[in-house]
Amino acid sequence: MSNDQGAIRCLVAKVGLDGHDRGAHVVARAFRDAGFEVIYSGLHKAPDEIVQAAVQEDVDVLGISILSGAHDTLVPKIMNGLEAYGAKSDTLVLVGGVIPDEDRDELYDEGVAAIFGPGTSIEETVEFVRENAPER
């Protein structure tokens, strides 16, 4: 089931009750401009809805945008869901948002590949995806 054009498929997801999606839109647009296929989840998604979308759309990259402070409960739920579907090992999971330094190791332990805080350049994010997206 390889992708003919080789475009990297990305799901940009807003999880939880956080209503701020400007950053997610900026990332989604930048990923499109970089030639990635982008699916945007819309606001207020439960972890399970995001897992379902990632699995059904067979994405290479899952970018989770979270500003609500609930990353320590929501992100592990997503990672566990991906694992339950056998999709964790071939999905590059990125987290963007305000993640305190003391919470980062736990997210990396869960399998998050990278955390991009406020002020991260879009180029840096695009480059990371290009270099680390799973081969199809």
N, C-alpha and C positions, 0 to 999 in steps of 0.2 A: 504494500500500500504506500508506495513512495510518491512524493509530491513532484509532479513533472517540472513545474517551474522552479522548484526548490525554494519557494518563498517560505520564510519562517512564519509559522502561525502563532499568534499571540492572543491571549485573552487578558484584557485589562479589566480588573474587577474591583468594585467597591464593596467591601464587606461590612455588615453591621449597620448601625443606625447613623453613621457619620454622613451628613448631607453635603459635604464639601467635595465637589467633583472637578473643580477647575484643573487641578494637577493631573487627574486621571485623563481629562480631555487633552491636555497639552501632550502628555506621553503618548496617548493613542494617535494623535495627529502626527507626532514626530516619528512614531514607528511606521505609520502609513507612508510618510514621506521617505523613509529609509527603505521602502519596498517590502515591508513585512505585511502579511495579512493580519488584520486586527479585528477582533470582536470586542465590543464593549458591553459589560454586564448590565449597565444601568445602576441606579442607586439602591441602597438598602437590601443587599442580597445576604441571605443566610449562608454560612459556610457550605452547607450541603448543596445549595443551588449553584454555588461556584464550582464545586467539585463536579457536579452533574454536567455543567456547561463545558468544563475543561475536558472531561472524558468524551462527551458526545461530539464536541468539535475537534477532538484529536489534536489539541494544541501542543506546540513544542515549548511554549513559554507561558507562564502564568504570572502576570504582574498584579500584585495585590496592593491597592492603595488604601491606607488606613491612617486616619488622623484622630480617631476617637479615643485612643489610649487602651482599647480592648485587644490589642495585638497579641497579648500574652495568652488569651483564651481562644481568640478566633483563628489565629494562624495555625496553632497545633491541630485544631479541628479540621482545617482544610488539608493539612499534611496527612492526618490520619485517614481522611476520606480518600485522598489520592492513593494512599497505600492500599486501602481496602479494595480499590478497583485495579490494583496492579499498575498504576500510572505514575507513581511517585518517582521511580528511578529514571523515567524518560521524559520528565517535565522539569524544565528549568524554572524554579520559583524565585521570583524577586519580590521584595517588599519595599514600598515607597511610603514615606510619611515621617512622622515625628516618633522615632523609636529611641528611647533613652539608652545611653551606652550600656547601662547595667542589664538591659533586657536583650541585648543583641546576641550574646553567646547562646542563650536558650533557643532563640530562633534559628541560629546556625545549627545547633544540635538537632533541631527538628527536621533539618534538611533544606532550609532556605539557602539559596546560592549567594544572594547579595542583598544588602539593605542600602537603599538610597535615601538619604535624608534631604531636608529642604536645602535648596541651593545647589544640588547636584546638577551638573550640566547634562543636557539631553544627549549631547554627543557621547559623553561617558557611558550613559545608559545604553544607547544604541550599539556602541562598540562592544560593551560587555555581552550583549545578546548575540551579536555576530560571532564573537569568539567562543561563546559557551553554549549556544543552542544545541540540543542533541542532533546528531546526524540522523537523517531518515534513511 
